[in-house]
């Protein structure tokens, strides 16, 4: 089943985010290679794909996991958590309807 992982950044997270980004992307790449990644990306702090110094307010990942517990476990192991980027994360089942 698909699960949505919505994570919110702490304030002024950009430097921490950039430092932990390679490890964060490595985990997402693994999901992609396993054909389990539906969508992933950051949430810009301003209305611009490249927010510059404004940074990001969080991230959204939609991926396939065997259970809610495994999705939560995967989310809890995100390098952004260890680096202090995320203030919180919410994991919920996701049902794709369109397109």
Beta strands, then each sheet from edge to edge (+ up, - down):
strand 1: 2-9
strand 2: 37-44
strand 3: 56-64
strand 4: 86-94
sheet 1: 2+ 3- 1+ 4-
end
